[in-house]
Amino acid sequence: MGQNTTTPELLVRCGCGFEAQGIEEALILIVEEHAIEAHNVQVTDEQVLASLSPAPPSLGEAGIRETATSRMR
């Protein structure tokens, strides 16, 4: 029987405030493009992989996450 495995989503944050969430393969391309366009810096796949962290779990179908900002409202 086939297993229903999903690729875990990952998160990357740049010091400039840029954030991206997705699967590893997509984030490598997104971060490399961001580094060149926003910072005129070329990064390697290994540098991108080292900057990835697990994405926080989403809540519900809408993927809404509770943050400190949303709790303060």
JOFEN-V867462 format. One record per residue. N is the residue number from 1. PSI is psi in degrees with one decimal (999 if undefined). Layout:
BEGIN
N	PSI
N	PSI
END
This chain:
BEGIN
1	141.8
2	142.3
3	143.2
4	84.4
5	139.6
6	148.7
7	127.7
8	140.8
9	145.0
10	163.9
11	141.7
12	138.9
13	135.3
14	152.3
15	-20.4
16	-6.0
17	-10.6
18	134.8
19	144.8
20	145.9
21	138.5
22	-162.0
23	158.7
24	-51.7
25	-42.3
26	-40.1
27	-34.5
28	-48.5
29	-42.8
30	-45.7
31	-40.2
32	-42.2
33	-44.1
34	-44.5
35	-41.8
36	-49.6
37	-41.6
38	-29.2
39	-2.1
40	42.5
41	136.5
42	127.2
43	154.9
44	164.1
45	-40.8
46	-38.4
47	-40.3
48	-47.9
49	-37.0
50	-20.9
51	-5.0
52	145.7
53	160.4
54	137.6
55	145.0
56	149.9
57	143.7
58	157.3
59	120.5
60	179.4
61	-28.1
62	-10.9
63	28.5
64	132.4
65	141.1
66	128.3
67	168.4
68	-37.7
69	-43.8
70	-27.9
71	-24.2
72	-15.7
73	999
END
